[in-house]
Amino acid sequence: MNRETSAGDAAALEWFKSSYSDSSNSNECVEVATAPGTVHVRDSKSPHGPRLALPVAAWVAFVPYVGGDEGR
């Protein structure tokens, strides 16, 4: 896992929020963007702040542990 603090190529990424995000409080969410071999994650309240860059395999292993009962 890498913690990126520079803007880098952030402008080229297409960020999205989960369909499970709380629509009544859109400030409490993370956003995700994908790039070849990497999944980027950032705080929706700080779109120009730091973000995490995860290898796809790490993201795939992480997803079953968050939200919903779909993966259980």
Rosetta silent file (secondary structure, phi, psi, omega in degrees, C-alpha in Angstrom):
SEQUENCE: MNRETSAGDAAALEWFKSSYSDSSNSNECVEVATAPGTVHVRDSKSPHGPRLALPVAAWVAFVPYVGGDEGR
SCORE:     score description
SCORE:     0.000 S_00000001
   1 L     0.000  134.198  178.349    0.000    0.000    0.000 S_00000001
   2 E  -115.134  143.141  175.064    1.307    3.431   -0.928 S_00000001
   3 E  -107.813  112.815 -177.460    0.265    6.745    0.543 S_00000001
   4 E   -97.513  131.675 -179.862    0.424    9.408   -2.144 S_00000001
   5 L  -112.867  -10.988  178.982    0.569   13.027   -1.076 S_00000001
   6 L   -94.298  159.372 -179.781    1.163   14.754   -4.396 S_00000001
   7 L   -66.288  -34.664  177.815   -1.529   15.567   -6.918 S_00000001
   8 L    49.086 -130.972 -179.240    0.283   13.506   -9.546 S_00000001
   9 L   -98.741   29.682 -176.278   -2.113   12.426  -12.283 S_00000001
  10 H   -56.980  -31.824 -178.988   -5.207   12.853  -10.090 S_00000001
  11 H   -65.008  -27.767 -178.612   -6.888   15.012  -12.729 S_00000001
  12 H   -81.053  -14.463 -178.294   -6.890   12.061  -15.146 S_00000001
  13 L   -82.046  145.591  175.796   -8.666    9.751  -12.688 S_00000001
  14 L  -104.714  106.745 -175.598  -12.438    9.363  -12.691 S_00000001
  15 L   -87.607  145.219  175.963  -13.557    9.305   -9.050 S_00000001
  16 E  -145.752  158.128  176.270  -16.843    7.818   -7.854 S_00000001
  17 E  -104.209  155.509  178.029  -18.669    7.123   -4.616 S_00000001
  18 L   -65.044  147.389  174.420  -20.275    3.851   -3.667 S_00000001
  19 L   -68.064  -12.765  177.286  -23.961    3.404   -4.366 S_00000001
  20 L   -89.275    0.228  179.899  -24.147    2.478   -0.668 S_00000001
  21 L   -60.904  147.362  179.165  -23.006    5.968    0.401 S_00000001
  22 L   -73.372  105.445 -176.561  -25.331    7.768    2.781 S_00000001
  23 L   -67.818  -17.892  179.328  -27.108   10.233    0.494 S_00000001
  24 L   -79.255  -16.314  178.769  -28.288   12.289    3.490 S_00000001
  25 L  -143.969   80.201 -173.734  -24.674   13.130    4.390 S_00000001
  26 L   -70.602   -6.247  178.915  -22.530   13.078    1.276 S_00000001
  27 L   -82.937   -8.626 -179.259  -19.515   14.443    3.182 S_00000001
  28 L  -107.385   72.836 -175.809  -18.951   11.145    5.000 S_00000001
  29 L  -155.058  157.261  169.374  -17.706    9.026    2.179 S_00000001
  30 E  -105.626  156.449  176.395  -14.640    7.792    0.429 S_00000001
  31 E  -118.283  151.666 -176.603  -14.206    8.002   -3.310 S_00000001
  32 E  -128.784  143.026  172.627  -12.529    5.423   -5.533 S_00000001
  33 E  -137.843  143.152  179.720  -10.839    5.663   -8.925 S_00000001
  34 E  -110.030  148.746  174.864   -9.293    2.862  -10.916 S_00000001
  35 E  -141.995  163.132 -179.660   -6.211    2.861  -13.099 S_00000001
  36 L   -54.221  116.727  176.737   -4.371   -0.058  -14.676 S_00000001
  37 L    79.636   -0.614 -174.641   -3.159   -2.225  -11.797 S_00000001
  38 E  -141.464  143.136  170.597   -4.141    0.288   -9.094 S_00000001
  39 E  -116.543  124.940 -179.571   -7.193    1.367   -7.108 S_00000001
  40 E  -100.570  140.442 -179.426   -7.009    4.887   -5.669 S_00000001
  41 E  -131.560  135.796  177.957   -8.978    5.856   -2.557 S_00000001
  42 E  -143.157  163.859  176.052   -9.497    9.357   -1.125 S_00000001
  43 E   -81.059  127.140 -177.766  -11.631   11.212    1.415 S_00000001
  44 L   -64.275  -22.758  178.520  -14.542   12.939   -0.313 S_00000001
  45 L   -77.158  -15.146 -175.990  -14.146   15.934    2.027 S_00000001
  46 L  -136.203   67.470 -173.921  -10.576   16.461    0.808 S_00000001
  47 L   -64.095  -20.895  178.529  -10.454   15.694   -2.924 S_00000001
  48 L  -101.918    4.959  179.831   -7.081   17.408   -3.364 S_00000001
  49 L   -85.721 -165.051 -178.551   -5.575   15.853   -0.241 S_00000001
  50 L   -62.996  156.427  174.995   -3.702   12.585    0.187 S_00000001
  51 E  -141.794  159.986  175.623   -4.958    9.368   -1.334 S_00000001
  52 E   -97.918  142.979  174.332   -4.131    5.707   -1.053 S_00000001
  53 E  -120.322  113.601 -175.952   -2.948    3.727   -4.053 S_00000001
  54 E  -112.616  140.476  170.763   -3.594    0.016   -3.662 S_00000001
  55 E   -62.109  146.873 -177.820   -2.652   -2.871   -5.928 S_00000001
  56 H   -53.500  -40.789 -179.111   -5.811   -4.409   -7.390 S_00000001
  57 H   -61.450  -37.959  178.425   -5.209   -7.680   -5.504 S_00000001
  58 H   -67.137  -40.376  178.733   -5.134   -5.809   -2.167 S_00000001
  59 H   -64.127  -45.787 -179.910   -8.390   -4.010   -3.027 S_00000001
  60 H   -60.195  -39.019  178.462  -10.090   -7.268   -4.026 S_00000001
  61 H   -70.374  -30.066 -177.251   -9.005   -8.853   -0.718 S_00000001
  62 H   -78.562  -40.514 -171.667  -10.248   -5.806    1.258 S_00000001
  63 H   -51.966  -41.339 -179.199  -13.714   -5.321   -0.282 S_00000001
  64 H   -61.625  -17.060 -177.405  -15.415   -8.331    1.385 S_00000001
  65 H   -90.128   -3.346 -178.186  -14.670   -6.791    4.804 S_00000001
  66 L  -118.185  139.740  173.509  -16.571   -3.545    4.222 S_00000001
  67 L    53.353  156.880  170.910  -20.273   -2.849    4.092 S_00000001
  68 L    47.256  173.648  179.484  -23.206   -5.093    3.306 S_00000001
  69 L  -109.115   10.091 -174.633  -23.609   -8.811    3.517 S_00000001
  70 L   -59.240  -39.318 -174.774  -23.029   -9.477   -0.196 S_00000001
  71 L   -92.003    8.967 -175.862  -19.624  -11.090    0.219 S_00000001
  72 L  -111.267    0.000    0.000  -20.469  -13.224    3.239 S_00000001
